[in-house]
Amino acid sequence: MARRPSPTATRIRAEVIRLVGLIPPGRFTTYGAIAVHMNVAPLFVASVLARLSDEESAALPWHRVVAAGPRISPAMDPELLREQQGLLEAEGLRFNARGFISDAETHFHVVGVRRQVRWSQAPPESGAGDGR
């Protein structure tokens, strides 16, 4: 039987999805930038995006989140990697021969300053997910 996610994991997941939805076309951010802003591990951010439903994937600009470097995660399935790179290139981003985003500083989307939230202690109505 599948385990239900904890209320904390549910709130964090919702915030990751909200932040990714704010990344404008032609820009990108990293798993780490979102993680630092949210005070969570980058692997948690990557895990949320790896587990999007088909509907969420179609509606969310997941392709605008990349690994450190900045580059598309080399651990990603090759077909998905090509899809992500194609979507980013369609938005004007370019990649060098080693797979890193060229002119990254001009395309980087700043998520925001580090939040001091403790997700396990923040009740859902506390504003923990509203960017404050």
C-alpha positions as CSV (number, residue, x, y, z in Angstrom):
1,M,0.0,0.0,0.0
2,A,1.3,3.5,-0.9
3,R,2.2,5.7,2.0
4,R,0.4,9.0,2.2
5,P,2.7,12.0,2.1
6,S,3.1,13.9,5.4
7,P,1.4,17.4,5.7
8,T,4.9,18.8,5.7
9,A,5.9,17.1,2.4
10,T,2.6,18.2,0.9
11,R,3.2,21.8,1.8
12,I,6.8,21.7,0.5
13,R,5.6,20.0,-2.8
14,A,3.0,22.7,-3.3
15,E,5.6,25.5,-2.8
16,V,8.0,23.9,-5.2
17,I,5.3,23.7,-7.8
18,R,4.3,27.4,-7.1
19,L,7.8,28.6,-7.5
20,V,8.5,26.7,-10.7
21,G,5.3,28.2,-12.1
22,L,6.7,31.7,-11.6
23,I,9.8,31.2,-13.7
24,P,9.3,33.3,-16.9
25,P,9.9,32.0,-20.4
26,G,13.6,32.4,-21.5
27,R,14.8,32.1,-17.9
28,F,15.9,29.2,-15.7
29,T,16.8,28.4,-12.1
30,T,18.4,25.5,-10.4
31,Y,17.2,22.9,-8.0
32,G,19.7,24.3,-5.5
33,A,18.4,27.9,-5.9
34,I,14.9,26.8,-5.1
35,A,16.1,24.6,-2.3
36,V,18.1,27.4,-0.7
37,H,15.1,29.8,-0.9
38,M,12.8,27.2,0.7
39,N,15.3,25.9,3.2
40,V,15.1,22.3,1.9
41,A,17.5,19.9,0.2
42,P,18.0,20.2,-3.6
43,L,17.2,16.5,-3.9
44,F,13.8,17.2,-2.5
45,V,13.1,19.8,-5.2
46,A,14.4,17.3,-7.9
47,S,12.2,14.6,-6.4
48,V,9.1,16.7,-6.6
49,L,9.7,17.6,-10.2
50,A,10.5,14.0,-11.1
51,R,7.2,12.8,-9.7
52,L,4.9,15.3,-11.5
53,S,1.7,13.9,-12.9
54,D,1.2,14.1,-16.7
55,E,-1.3,16.9,-16.1
56,E,1.2,18.8,-13.9
57,S,4.0,18.3,-16.4
58,A,1.8,19.7,-19.2
59,A,0.9,22.8,-17.1
60,L,4.2,23.5,-15.3
61,P,7.4,24.9,-16.9
62,W,9.4,22.1,-15.2
63,H,12.0,22.4,-18.0
64,R,13.2,25.7,-16.6
65,V,14.8,24.0,-13.6
66,V,18.2,22.6,-14.2
67,A,21.1,21.2,-12.2
68,A,24.1,23.2,-10.9
69,G,26.6,24.4,-13.3
70,P,24.1,25.3,-14.8
71,R,23.3,22.3,-17.0
72,I,20.6,19.8,-17.5
73,S,21.1,16.9,-15.1
74,P,23.4,14.4,-16.7
75,A,21.6,11.7,-14.7
76,M,18.3,12.4,-16.5
77,D,16.9,9.9,-18.9
78,P,18.4,10.8,-22.3
79,E,15.0,11.2,-24.0
80,L,13.8,13.6,-21.2
81,L,17.2,15.4,-21.4
82,R,16.7,16.1,-25.1
83,E,13.1,17.2,-24.5
84,Q,14.2,19.6,-21.7
85,Q,17.0,21.0,-23.9
86,G,14.7,21.5,-26.8
87,L,12.1,23.3,-24.7
88,L,14.8,25.6,-23.3
89,E,16.3,26.2,-26.8
90,A,12.8,27.1,-28.1
91,E,12.8,29.8,-25.4
92,G,16.1,31.3,-26.5
93,L,18.6,29.5,-24.2
94,R,21.7,28.1,-25.8
95,F,24.0,25.3,-24.7
96,N,27.8,25.0,-25.1
97,A,29.5,21.9,-26.4
98,R,29.7,20.5,-22.9
99,G,26.0,20.9,-22.2
100,F,26.1,24.0,-20.0
101,I,23.8,26.9,-20.5
102,S,25.6,29.7,-22.4
103,D,25.3,33.2,-21.0
104,A,23.7,31.8,-17.9
105,E,23.8,35.0,-15.9
106,T,21.6,36.8,-18.4
107,H,18.9,34.0,-18.2
108,F,19.1,33.1,-14.5
109,H,15.9,33.6,-12.6
110,V,16.4,34.6,-9.0
111,V,13.9,32.7,-6.8
112,G,14.4,35.0,-3.8
113,V,16.3,35.2,-0.5
114,R,16.5,32.3,1.9
115,R,13.4,31.9,3.9
116,Q,13.8,30.9,7.5
117,V,10.7,28.6,7.6
118,R,10.8,25.3,9.4
119,W,8.4,23.3,7.3
120,S,7.7,20.7,9.9
121,Q,6.6,23.4,12.4
122,A,4.7,25.7,10.0
123,P,0.9,25.2,10.1
124,P,-0.7,25.4,6.6
125,E,-2.3,28.7,7.3
126,S,0.9,30.4,8.5
127,G,1.9,31.9,5.2
128,A,4.8,29.5,4.9
129,G,4.0,28.9,1.2
130,D,3.2,32.5,0.2
131,G,6.8,33.7,-0.4
132,R,7.2,35.6,2.9
